[in-house]
Amino acid sequence: MQPDLGARIIEKAKELGATMAGIANIELLRNSPSHRIIKMKTGLEIEDFPGIKWPEDSKSALVIAVSHPEDKPELDWWDTNSSPGNSILIKINKELSIWLQEEFGIKTYKMPYSIERGGIYLKDTAVLAGLGCIGKNNLLITPELGSKVRLRGMLLSADLTPTGPIDYDPCEGCEMFCRKVCPQNAFLERVLFSSEIGLDKLPGRDGSFSRQKCMVQMYVDMERSNINFNQGVQYISDTEEMADTKNLVKYCRQCELSCPVGKM
């Protein structure tokens, strides 16, 4: 493993605009909680899951994060293609990929956001890379920024020293504001049990997270926009053209913004 190279890569990611970055072991990632749950639900090995085709020479996973402060909601306003924040992440990944290949001859595989299209579970990757932990809001919680971050990742052909996970748990003794504020009551009851799937680390920490209810809110948010998601509306890259915000989807962030971590 190459510890010095990993540190240089993280430093370069920050130079290009990332707020945080970290490196995860790819074998641990294959056995992360989200991947194991998918395996349990589908009966498929992760490599056989529809859309997932990890390159055989992938040895490390790099995850980058950019800050998404509460006073800049437009970073997460989506049309049918992307958002300003996502475009920033894609740009950093692209420039970092070019640098890695030109400077060190490292092959890079920029991963799509969607797991169904071959992506990696970014929250799991971020935890294994030492960026934070999964909180009771089922989101990544970082020590510096709480859950107000956006993630993107790539796989590397280099065997790099992992930068995590870390011993961090801000949810101990918390009043769980995140669960109380959810408009769909997605945390109202347990939907997964350790006895059923053989995992201690469950969604929402204890299995108290309903993805289906969360998706209901996402569809509500989409319906509030005037976008026809079947017509392939192009992303509005010029911020001046974003004045007509009724044509952009503003997804719910209640569980994220109610978290007290990172507000000090």
Secondary structure by P-SEA (a helix, b strand, c coil): ccaaaaaaaaaaaaaacccccccccaaaaaacaaaaaaaaaccccccccccccccccccbbbbbbbbbcccccccccccccccaaaaaaaaaaaaaaaaaaaaccbbbbbccccccccccaaaaaaaaaccccccccccbbbccccccccccccccccbbbbccccccccccccccccccccccccccccccccccccccccccccccccaaaaaaaaaaaaaacccccccccccccccccccccccccccccccccccccccc
